[in-house]
Amino acid sequence: MQSQNLTFTFTVDQTPEEAFAAINNVRGWWSGNIDGATDKLGAEWTYRYKDIHYSKQRITELVPGKRVAWLVVDSYLSFVDDKAEWNGTEITFDIARKGNQTEVTFRHLGLTPEAQCFDGCSNAWGFIINTSLRNLIATGKGEPFKSEKKTENAQDGELVTR
């Protein structure tokens, strides 16, 4: 049975070590206010976007060139009934060499279709991971604030990073 957890996979020409470094440079690919160290095992850091989204992540795994994992220890999502819907979920990045490319697999474990924020959060994560993070790894320049511009002009009910 295939996992229902939100998952995105992409490949880049850079090395696993370059992908690992970019993932840990959260400020380079995720918009909003980020406080705390995002690259030290056991550290906790917070993400905040206006009064819409807050989350505190604890870094639970850092395996250079292979894996990054964060446990969401606290959260607030203003646009769903269960404001703490992300609490206890885990965000992982698995990195592997595939031929002459590097494959990055992002999973938000616990963010399943049953979650109220699944559709909106999937759209937001899709841009953040498949565009901003991928570009940061591939070119050295992410797009952490581009999605905010899209929010103002969203069409067809598109929900993007908040």
SULQUI-V311732 format. One record per backbone hydrogen bond with DSSP energy under -1.0 kcal/mol. CO is the residue of the C=O (numbers start at 1). NH is the residue of the N-H. If there is no record, write none. Layout:
CO NH
CO NH
This chain:
6 108
8 106
10 104
12 102
15 19
16 20
17 21
18 22
19 23
20 24
22 25
24 26
25 28
26 29
26 30
33 48
35 46
40 43
43 59
45 57
46 35
47 55
48 33
49 52
49 53
52 78
53 49
54 76
55 47
56 73
56 74
57 45
58 71
59 42
61 69
63 66
63 67
66 95
67 63
68 93
69 60
69 61
70 91
71 58
72 88
74 56
76 54
77 80
81 83
82 85
83 77
84 87
86 89
89 72
90 109
91 70
92 107
93 68
94 105
96 103
98 101
101 98
102 12
103 96
104 10
105 94
106 8
107 92
108 111
109 90
110 112
111 6
112 115
115 118
117 121
118 122
119 123
120 124
121 125
122 126
123 127
124 128
125 129
126 130
127 131
127 132
128 133
129 134
131 135
132 136
133 137
134 138
135 139
136 140
146 150
147 151
148 152
151 154
155 158
